[in-house]
């Protein structure tokens, strides 16, 4: 019996909560690491939750997991080779013929990741645009209809720090994503958070950038992802030279752990707040 099968069997005999040590304590050696990763995968899939009682980790069963919920991790296999993803400006396309391999176009890689999502999709998009959200609207609409949970991590929705970016465009892109989920009755499956903070200097209240996000990341079900320079922007998909990687296997979990670190520190943006984002807050320039 495999490690995953043993975990499922143990979980099937418990309907409420059980100590984590009871669940994986009898599994030894390298298989215990696999068991721990499997438990984390089920947590991310929304089947389990880890809570603490008297400082002891407890597994709470939210819904009975099945074999299809498991992220299979083969500890003996080498890391999968990442796939190069790129947007190549049109004027450089003739030069692609001389390359040993042709990179996967950015829009195709994004569609592949979104298309594979069965449970959740995590997005880190600092400066998304409505055009790109609309461009991927068919894929986003499909996962909304299937109840796929989406987390969007962005910046400066709640506290824009400068006039160096188009705040109205950011708001429109977020509203477009909200609309896609709302019209399909899945708004409760969409979460948005803002990681950005300013510092205020002087008596005039000048706001300066302090901490924020700039990474561009897509993660599907903890099994596939994109890390690179491109995001949901027209220029990223069509005109700029953008470069990144499509990753699978254990590397995805490393990236996801970093994503979760930032997500947990970010400020939640409620549906009610989003509805009132049509006019950006007044930005203090420091000038009289």
Phi, psi and omega per residue, in radians:
X1 nan 2.298 -3.115
X2 -1.261 2.883 3.108
X3 -1.036 -0.760 -3.138
X4 -1.095 -0.727 3.136
X5 -1.125 -0.665 3.104
X6 -1.133 -0.703 3.109
X7 -1.108 -0.785 3.137
X8 -1.083 -0.710 3.138
X9 -1.105 -0.764 3.124
X10 -1.123 -0.741 -3.133
X11 -1.150 -0.594 -3.103
X12 -1.173 -0.370 -3.137
X13 -1.608 0.000 3.124
X14 -2.174 2.286 -3.068
X15 -1.805 -0.235 -3.059
X16 -2.153 -1.647 -3.091
X17 -2.271 2.699 3.083
X18 -2.700 2.600 3.091
X19 -1.066 2.474 3.098
X20 -1.033 -0.636 -3.140
X21 -1.107 -0.597 3.102
X22 -1.170 -0.620 -3.097
X23 -1.263 -0.749 -3.021
X24 -2.058 -0.021 -3.057
X25 -1.113 -0.489 -3.111
X26 -1.490 0.006 -3.130
X27 -1.738 2.224 -2.989
X28 -1.917 2.875 2.997
X29 1.075 -2.522 -3.114
X30 -1.095 -0.470 -3.123
X31 -1.170 -0.435 3.116
X32 -1.194 -0.678 3.069
X33 -1.066 -0.703 3.087
X34 -1.118 -0.690 3.124
X35 -1.109 -0.728 3.139
X36 -1.109 -0.757 3.113
X37 -1.128 -0.637 3.123
X38 -1.153 -0.724 3.089
X39 -1.059 -0.772 3.120
X40 -1.084 -0.668 3.105
X41 -1.093 -0.692 3.123
X42 -1.230 -0.532 3.040
X43 -1.140 -0.801 3.141
X44 -1.137 -0.508 3.130
X45 -1.399 -0.043 3.107
X46 1.417 0.224 -3.141
X47 -1.548 -0.554 -3.120
X48 -2.227 2.849 3.018
X49 -2.457 2.453 3.097
X50 -1.745 2.155 3.068
X51 -2.205 2.967 -3.134
X52 -2.136 2.263 3.051
X53 -2.206 2.055 -3.089
X54 0.969 0.737 3.100
X55 1.173 0.187 3.116
X56 -1.830 2.264 3.109
X57 -1.179 2.253 -3.114
X58 -2.104 2.349 3.067
X59 -1.602 2.088 3.073
X60 -1.806 2.176 -3.092
X61 -1.524 1.946 3.141
X62 -1.453 -0.723 3.019
X63 -2.668 2.558 -3.017
X64 -1.148 2.069 -3.133
X65 -1.279 2.702 3.073
X66 -2.099 2.982 -3.124
X67 -1.026 -0.562 -3.115
X68 -1.205 -0.279 -3.141
X69 -1.461 -0.243 -3.015
X70 -1.398 2.426 2.970
X71 -1.621 1.939 -3.066
X72 -1.370 2.240 -3.122
X73 -2.142 1.944 -3.123
X74 -1.622 1.845 -3.019
X75 -1.178 -0.360 -3.084
X76 -1.562 -0.152 -3.088
X77 -1.527 2.536 3.073
X78 -1.228 2.861 3.078
X79 -1.053 2.454 3.118
X80 -1.244 2.530 -3.139
X81 -1.228 2.177 3.096
X82 -1.164 2.658 3.138
X83 -1.798 2.308 3.141
X84 -1.271 2.285 3.120
X85 -2.113 2.363 -3.093
X86 -2.658 2.625 2.863
X87 -1.852 2.176 -3.111
X88 -1.934 2.126 3.082
X89 -0.944 2.531 -3.030
X90 -0.963 -0.663 -3.099
X91 -1.147 -0.321 -3.114
X92 -1.702 -0.048 -3.094
X93 -1.010 -0.671 3.113
X94 -0.995 -0.539 -3.121
X95 -1.267 -0.249 3.136
X96 -1.123 -0.458 -3.114
X97 -1.107 -0.425 -3.112
X98 -1.587 -0.007 -3.123
X99 -1.468 2.584 3.138
X100 -1.115 -0.620 3.074
X101 -2.429 2.595 3.131
X102 -1.622 2.256 -3.124
X103 -1.214 2.736 3.036
X104 -1.280 2.227 3.098
X105 -1.036 2.527 -3.061
X106 -1.008 -0.801 -3.094
X107 -1.123 -0.620 3.111
X108 -1.177 -0.687 3.115
X109 -1.116 -0.747 3.118
X110 -1.094 -0.749 3.133
X111 -1.126 -0.657 3.125
X112 -1.114 -0.763 -3.136
X113 -1.154 -0.815 3.133
X114 -1.120 -0.660 -3.129
X115 -1.164 -0.412 -3.117
X116 -1.526 -0.186 -3.049
X117 -1.217 2.154 3.067
X118 -1.973 -0.503 -3.076
X119 -2.036 -0.868 -3.113
X120 -2.690 2.767 3.092
X121 -2.366 2.177 3.117
X122 -1.928 2.270 -3.090
X123 -2.145 2.333 2.958
X124 -2.061 1.817 -3.024
X125 -2.319 1.755 -3.108
X126 -1.151 -0.686 -3.024
X127 -2.348 1.026 -3.130
X128 -1.171 2.730 3.116
X129 -2.141 2.602 -3.131
X130 -1.041 -0.659 -3.131
X131 -0.966 -0.818 -3.072
X132 -1.239 -0.671 3.088
X133 -1.062 -0.716 3.095
X134 -1.157 -0.692 3.124
X135 -1.004 -0.693 3.132
X136 -1.663 0.246 -3.042
X137 -1.004 -0.657 -3.128
X138 -1.109 -0.729 -3.132
X139 -1.251 -0.712 3.122
X140 -1.144 -0.709 3.109
X141 -1.088 -0.653 3.136
X142 -1.132 -0.814 -3.100
X143 -1.234 -0.481 3.051
X144 -1.135 -0.751 3.129
X145 -1.128 -0.506 3.132
X146 -1.518 0.008 3.107
X147 1.352 0.330 3.120
X148 -1.183 2.269 3.122
X149 -1.358 2.323 3.128
X150 -2.077 2.288 3.005
X151 -1.997 2.171 3.082
X152 -1.947 2.079 3.053
X153 -1.827 2.054 -3.126
X154 -2.367 -2.868 -3.049
X155 -2.511 2.660 2.977
X156 1.113 0.287 2.988
X157 -1.146 -0.708 -3.045
X158 -1.663 -0.398 -3.069
X159 -2.575 1.246 3.113
X160 -1.051 2.329 -3.008
X161 -1.818 -0.219 -3.094
X162 -2.716 3.012 3.083
X163 -1.729 0.299 -3.057
X164 -1.454 -0.002 3.070
X165 -2.430 2.849 -3.070
X166 -1.522 1.669 -3.102
X167 -1.093 -0.717 -3.123
X168 -1.078 -0.645 3.114
X169 -1.151 -0.675 3.087
X170 -1.078 -0.815 -3.131
X171 -1.076 -0.760 -3.133
X172 -1.086 -0.677 -3.140
X173 -1.149 -0.720 3.119
X174 -1.164 -0.740 3.127
X175 -1.097 -0.631 3.126
X176 -1.130 -0.753 3.096
X177 -1.095 -0.763 3.109
X178 -1.040 -0.767 -3.116
X179 -1.074 -0.714 -3.136
X180 -1.059 -0.752 3.134
X181 -1.314 -0.631 -3.086
X182 -1.156 -0.800 -3.072
X183 -1.191 -0.296 3.096
X184 -1.725 0.191 3.081
X185 1.170 0.462 -3.062
X186 -2.123 0.412 -3.056
X187 -1.060 -0.478 3.127
X188 -1.267 -0.132 3.120
X189 -1.695 0.056 -3.120
X190 -1.986 2.220 3.077
X191 -2.166 2.452 3.142
X192 -2.272 2.348 3.081
X193 -2.334 2.678 -3.071
X194 -2.084 2.076 3.042
X195 -1.944 1.761 3.134
X196 -2.945 2.437 3.047
X197 -2.557 2.601 3.123
X198 -1.987 2.853 2.928
X199 -2.067 2.559 -3.107
X200 -1.837 2.240 -3.105
X201 -2.057 2.447 3.014
X202 1.284 3.008 -3.128
X203 -1.266 -0.333 -3.110
X204 -1.458 -0.043 3.069
X205 1.284 0.523 3.138
X206 -1.094 2.155 -3.115
X207 -1.662 2.187 3.125
X208 -2.095 2.564 3.113
X209 -1.042 2.353 3.110
X210 -2.099 -1.143 3.119
X211 -2.310 2.584 3.129
X212 -2.904 -3.032 3.050
X213 -1.962 2.643 3.022
X214 -2.463 -0.150 3.137
X215 -1.207 2.577 3.050
X216 -2.022 2.053 -2.992
X217 -2.473 2.436 2.907
X218 -2.239 2.349 3.121
X219 -2.350 2.248 3.125
X220 -2.011 1.983 3.007
X221 0.974 0.336 -3.129
X222 1.241 0.169 -3.068
X223 -2.023 -0.424 3.105
X224 -2.516 2.701 -3.101
X225 -2.883 2.970 3.063
X226 -2.220 2.393 3.002
X227 -2.347 2.217 -3.132
X228 3.087 -2.769 -3.067
X229 -1.644 -0.273 -3.031
X230 -1.552 2.691 3.035
X231 -2.579 -2.859 -3.078
X232 -1.403 1.266 3.105
X233 -2.412 2.559 -3.137
X234 -1.002 -0.816 -3.135
X235 -1.135 -0.581 3.117
X236 -1.129 -0.595 -3.078
X237 -1.540 -0.387 -2.960
X238 -2.166 -0.774 -2.851
X239 -1.958 -0.658 -3.073
X240 -1.361 2.771 2.887
X241 -1.452 1.918 3.131
X242 -2.073 2.546 -3.077
X243 -2.450 2.384 3.115
X244 -2.841 -2.934 -3.107
X245 -2.392 2.458 2.968
X246 -1.657 2.099 -3.035
X247 -2.076 2.687 3.089
X248 -2.455 2.914 3.064
X249 1.366 -2.714 -3.046
X250 -0.998 -0.510 3.138
X251 -1.043 -0.590 3.132
X252 -1.089 -0.710 -3.106
X253 -1.172 -0.571 3.076
X254 -1.155 -0.775 3.112
X255 -1.135 -0.721 -3.115
X256 -1.115 -0.633 3.110
X257 -1.084 -0.674 3.084
X258 -1.202 -0.718 3.083
X259 -1.011 -0.828 -3.093
X260 -1.110 -0.607 3.110
X261 -1.037 -0.800 3.137
X262 -1.250 -0.745 -3.136
X263 -0.983 -0.777 -3.094
X264 -1.158 -0.394 3.124
X265 -1.647 -0.153 -3.064
X266 -1.434 2.789 -3.117
X267 -1.521 2.188 3.083
X268 -1.099 2.469 3.065
X269 -1.996 1.960 -3.058
X270 -1.351 2.828 3.090
X271 -1.026 -0.691 -3.141
X272 -1.127 -0.690 3.094
X273 -1.119 -0.723 -3.116
X274 -1.077 -0.662 -3.134
X275 -1.131 -0.342 -3.102
X276 -1.934 0.391 -3.133
X277 -1.641 0.176 -3.069
X278 -1.075 -0.547 3.129
X279 -2.018 2.116 -3.087
X280 -1.185 2.622 3.052
X281 -1.054 2.661 3.117
X282 -1.206 2.261 -3.113
X283 -1.738 2.180 3.141
X284 -1.359 2.152 -3.109
X285 -1.596 -0.279 -3.101
X286 1.556 -0.121 3.140
X287 -1.540 2.652 3.103
X288 -1.078 nan nan
